[in-house]
Amino acid sequence: MTRSAFLLVGLAALLAPCGAPADDAGAARALEARLMQVYRQAAPAVVNVTSRSLAFDYFMNPTPQEGSGSGFLLDARGHLVTSFHVIDGADELRVTFHDGSALQASLVGVDPSNDLAVLRVSPLPAGITPLALSTEEPAVGRFVLTIGNPFGLGGSLTQGVVSAVGRVIRSPDDRYIGEVLQTDAAINPGNSGGPLLDLDGRVLGVNAAILSPSRASAGVGFAIPAKTLARVVPELIRQGRYPHPWLGARFYDLPAPLARELRLAGVRVPPEGGLLVLEPVRGGPAALAGIRGADRLARMGHVQLPVGGDVILAVNGERVRDFQGLTVLLETRTRVGEQITVSVWRDGRELDLRVRLGERGGPRP
């Protein structure tokens, strides 16, 4: 059975009366009608984003550079959401609406760590309804649509399903973005920043990346989820940036196999491993809470590992296995200024310490 047939059968099951046999032709017509309805409602709010900048060649001659992506209208004040990597380094931003009208856009705020940016146009073209963010938790198998600008082809529609939830991808500033949606809807270069929509036309996420050896759609695309937008975008509009929680220490991943080796060498670490604290930043949240860093080196073959410091086991009762997990947990479950409970292993026993989170990249004590 083809992928389209699977989609039709699935939709037929949703639309057919209870106990009635699925009608493929009816399901096809229903799917067509729903797709066309969502497109008619949502497409006017989706824009092509063109970024322009000046670079210099070997002889210091100015060379214009141009890139493009997608975005969508978020509110009646003219705020548009797109991906940070679409506008990164731009000297000039221009957005083109579905009807062909083009406007200069101003940059309101950026968050490279979540690959999000907010632009603004004024005056806003008349008759365009902003897209609403979904407040529901997406489930695997949910039908989704994308509208965007793949390869410069504006107003393109593709469809698919949510393939997975809770993925973790790298951000443009080489950090981690958690709770990411995976989809098999075709996402190609130029789709970045455009909306991933449900069948009611609500935004489930912002298309951000693909996994493909050919740099074109291979059926594995990723979108920053709506709940991340709901958390980050208001701050970008309010203050131009998003404050990221900061524990204030350097760490080293301590997986269970390495922990067992260290225990055999006489080093007291938890058998299940965790996140080894190498060094708290002086005056930072971890140091102020009494979290301890490594105080000696242990030799493992030809490698020397810093040991003797606390090993983080959990934050607010949630298990922490590595730095990626800690980063995602802090980003998605905590805020700057919040007091959290950090469970650490120290001298053969578990301790709970209270830590008030600081801001990464913000003022230091």
N, C-alpha and C positions, 0 to 999 in steps of 0.2 A: 504494500500500500504506500502511495506517495505521501510526502509531508502534507501537501494540500488536502489530501483525502482525510488524513488524520484530523486536521483542523476542522474540516467540514463535519465529520462524524462527531467530534467533540462538541461543536456548536449545536448540532442537531439534538444531542442529548440534553443540552441546556434549554433549548427553545421548544422542544416537543412536549405536548401534554404528558402528564404522568401515565405510564403504561402504554402510550402510543408508540408505534414503530417509528424509527428515525427515517426521515425522507431526505436523501442526499441532495436532491434538486432544491427542496425547500430550504434546507440548511444553507446551500450555496447562495440562494437569493437573500436569505436573512443576513448572512455574513456580508454579502455585497452591500446591502442596504445600510448595515451598521457601520461598515468601513467608510462608505461615502458620507454618511451623516457626520461621523467624527471628523472626517477630513474637511467638510464644509464649515464646521463649527470652529475647528482648531487652526486650520492652515492660515487664516488671516493674521493670527497672533504669532506665527513663526517667521523669523527673519533670517536673511543671510547676513553674516557679519564679515565685513572686509577690513582687514588690518593693513595699514601701510606704514613703512618705516624706511629710513635711509641707512644703508651700509656703505662701507668704503672698500674699494678694491686695493690691490697691491700698490698702486700708484696714488692712493689716497683720493681717487675720484669718487664722488658720491654715486651710489647705485641704488635706485629705488627697489624695495622689496615689497611683495604683496602676498598675503595669505587670506584664506577664507574659512569660515565655519558656519555654525548655526546658532540660533538663540531663540528666546521666546519672551513675549510680553507677560510680565508678572502682575502689574497693577495699573490702575487708571492714571497714575502719576508719570507714566512713561518709563518705569524701571524694567529693564530687560535682563534676563539671566543667560549666561553663556559659560563656556569653559575658560579657565584661566589660560590654558596653553594656546587658545585661539587668539587671544589679544596680547600675550606676553611680548613685551618689547615694542609695541606699536606706538608710533607717533601720531597716527590719525586713525580714527575708527568711523566706519560708515555702515549703516544697516539698510537693507532693502526689504521692504514688506512684500507680501504676496501680490499686491496690486501693482507692483513695480515702483512705488514711491520710495525714494532714497533720502536718508537724512544723516547728518553728522551726529555722532553719539559721543557723549562725555563719559569718562570712566568714573564710577562712583566708589567702587571698592573691589578688592581682590583678596582671595585666600588660596595661595598656591598649594597649601597642605591638603585642601579638599578639592583642588582643581576647579574652583568656582570664581566667577567674576560677575559684577553687576554693572550694567551700562544704563544710560538714560538718554532719551530723546525728548525734545520739546520744540514745537508743539506736537502732540501725538496725533497721527492721522485719525480722522473721524471714523466711527463705526466699527472699531476693533475691540473685541471683548477679550480681556486678559484670560490666561489659562489658570485654573485653580489647581492647587496641590492636593494630591490624594492624602487622606489621613488613615487609610487602611494599610495593614501590613500585607505586602504582596506575597502571594503563595506560588510555589512552583506549579507550572501548568497554566497560569493565568494568561489570557490573550493580551497582547500588547501591540502597539503601533508606534512607528517613528515617522516624523516629518522633518525634513532637513534639506541640506545642500550638498549631497555627495558628489564629489568631483565637479563642483560648481553647478550642478543641475538642481536649481532651486525648486522648492515645492514638491520634493519627491516623497512618496509614501511607501513604507514597507511594513510588513506585519510578521508576527511570530508569537512566541510565548516566553514567559519567565522560565529560564532554564535552571537557575539556582539562585539562592539568596545567601547573604552573609559572606560573600567573597571578599578578599583583601587584595588590593592592588597598590602599586607604587604611585605616589603623587609626583607632580612636576618638581617639587623640591626634595625628592628622594626620601619621603616619609611614607607612611602607610595610611590608606583610606579603607576603613572597615564598613561592614554592612552593605557592600556593593551588590547590585543586582546583575545577574548574568542573563543574557537573552540571545536567542537565535535569530531575532529580527535583523535583517541586513543593515549593518552599520559600516560605513566606509569613510575615508578621508573627506572631510567637509561636513559630516554629520555631527561632529563634536560640538557640544553646547546646545544641541537641539533636544526636544522633549521625547521621553519615552512615555507613551500615553496608554491608559486603559480604554476599554470599550465605551466608557462614559465621557471620554475626552479629558480626564483628569491626569495631571502629571504624576507619574510614578517615579521618575528620575530624570537626570540629565545625562545624555549619552556622552561618554568620556573616552573610551578606549576599545581596542579590539585586540584579540590574540590571533595572529595570522602570519605565516611565513612569507606570504605574498604582499602584505600590507594592504590587502583588500579583504572584504568580508569572507570569513571561513565559518560563519555560524557561531562564533564566540565573541560576543560583544559585552561591554560593561557600562553600567549607568550608576551615577551617584544618586542614592535614594532620596525620595522626597523628604524623609524625616531629617536628613542631613541639611537639605535646603531650608527646611523650617527652622532649624537651629542656627544656621550660619548666615543666611541671606539678610534677615533683619538687622544683624550686627554690621554687615557690610554697608547697608543703607544708612544706618545710624552713625557709624564712626569710620567707615572705610576699610575696616579690617576685622578679623575675628580673633579674639583672645584665646590662645590654646593653653590648656592646663599643663603645668610643668612641675615635675617632682624634684628636679634639681640634683641629678647624680649621673655618673657614668656607670654602665652596666656591662655584664658579660653573661651570655646565655650559658646556662648550666643544665644540659639535657641529662636525663636519667643515666644513660651509659657512662657519661663522663663523671657524674656524681658517684657511681659505683666504683670507678677506677680511683677516684680521689679517696674514697672511704678505705679502699684496700691499701692505699698509701698512708693511711693514718690521719687524713684530714677530715675534720668533723663537718660534714655537710649533710643535708637531708637526702635520703635514698631516692626520693622521687625527683630530685633536682629542683630547679626554679630559676631565679634571676639573681645572679651574684652582683652585689654592690661593689664596684671597684673604688669609687671615690665620690662622696657627696660634695656638691659645690659649696664652698665656704659661704655661710650666711643664707643658703638656699633652704627651701622647705624641708628637704630630707635631713639636712644637717641640724636645723632648728628643732626637728622632732626627735633627734638622737639616733638616727639611722647611721650605722657604722660602715666604713669602707674597709678594703683589704689592708692587712698590716704585715704581710710577709709573702714570700714566693714559694710555691711547691713545684718541684721538678717532675714532669711527666715525660719520660723519654728524653728527647732533645728540646722540649718546650718547658718554659717556666710560666706557671699560672699564678696570678695574684689570688690569694686566699685569705681567710681569717675574717672577712667582712660578713655582714648580714646577707642572708639569701631571702629575697622576696618570694613568698609563697602565694599570697592572695591580696586583692584589693577589694575592700567592702565585701569580703566573703567569696569573691569570684577568683577561681584559680588562675594564677599567672605562670605560664610555662616559658616565655621568652620575651625579648624586647618588643617584638611585633605585637604580641598579645597585650603587653602593658600599654603600648601606644594606642592601640585600638580601643582598649577599655577606657583609658583616660579621656580620649577624644569623644567617645560616643556616650559615656555614662556619667561624666563629671564636668564641672565648670571651674573656672578660675575663682579662687577664694573659698571654694568648698572644702570642708574638713572631711577627710576620708580616713578609713582604718586600713593600715598596711600591716599585714601579717608577715613576720619575718622569722627565720630560723637563726638562732644565736646560741652558741655554746651548747648545742644538743637539745634545745627546747624552743618552743614556738612562743613568740611575743606578739601582742597587738599594740601598734603605735598609732597615735593620732597625728595626721599630717595635714596642714592647711596648704592647698595647692597654690603655687604662684603662676605667673604667666610666662610662657616660653617666648623668648625674644623681647620681653617687656623689661621694666625697670628691675634692677637687681638690688637686694637689700644692702 
